[in-house]
Amino acid sequence: MATTAQTVREIALEQPTSIRVFESFGIDYCCSGRKPLAEACIANNLEVDTVLAALESAASVPAPIADDWMQATLQDLCVHIVATHHAYIRRELPRLAVLAEKVVRRHGDTQAELPQIQSKLAQLDEELTQHLAKEEVVLFPYIAGLERSAAAGSAKPRGCFTTVANPIAMMTAEHDAATVLLSEIRSLSQQFTPPVGACPTYHAFYNGLREFEQDLHRHIHLENNILFPRAIDLEAGIQPDALRC
């Protein structure tokens, strides 16, 4: 049973059904998930009892069988993140950019927030494109190498950093930046709510932004709360060696 003293992150890890509850209330369970539930509710102007009731209700409904990423290999988790969430980002951002161009061209003169949303979306695209490449080319292969070293009882793989915690700190900071950009887009769009009488393209754009935010939160949750802590713990248990670039 979730309690107000637990952090949002702890609840999300212990009760997977809580993730959809947090999404429905707009509670960040990834980057800002280390706040106690009570504090998160206050920050979002939510009644704690209402959120607790929703969490209890969700916990009482049998959840579909899902992969247990706390028990999966780090290699499998990295593959899943790339194939599922990285692929989604690469597929969805160009589609959202096309929708943004259409609604700005048609409604930008009367809806001043639309050009701002388009600009922030372009910034998000640029930052995430670089972010994904760094994970796929540098960090994830290194984590997979750590896992192989642990299994073989050998020394850590060589890397351009003294500890895996260094690139993880960089990736976590970039997660924070992406979350802030999406939060600003959410605010500019009035919680992804198109104006009365908006055209289908307008609705498609805002719905796409909402879905993108939800997927990114799940994506970051897997990395910040599961993959990264496990990688740091794994490295700490391996005999050190001299790491050089």
Secondary structure, 3 states (H helix, E strand, C coil): CCCCCCEHHHHHHHCCCHHHHHHHHCCCCCCCCCCEHHHHHHHCCCCHHHHHHHHHHHHHCCCCCCCCCCCCCHHHHHHHHHHHHHHHHHHHHHHHHHHHHHHHHHHCCCCCHHHHHHHHHHHHHHHHHHHHHHHHHHHHHHHHHHHHHHHHCCCCCCCCCCCCHHHHHHHHHHHHHHHHHHHHHHHHCCCCCCCCCCCHHHHHHHHHHHHHHHHHHHHHHHHHHHHHHHHHHHHHCCCCCCCCC
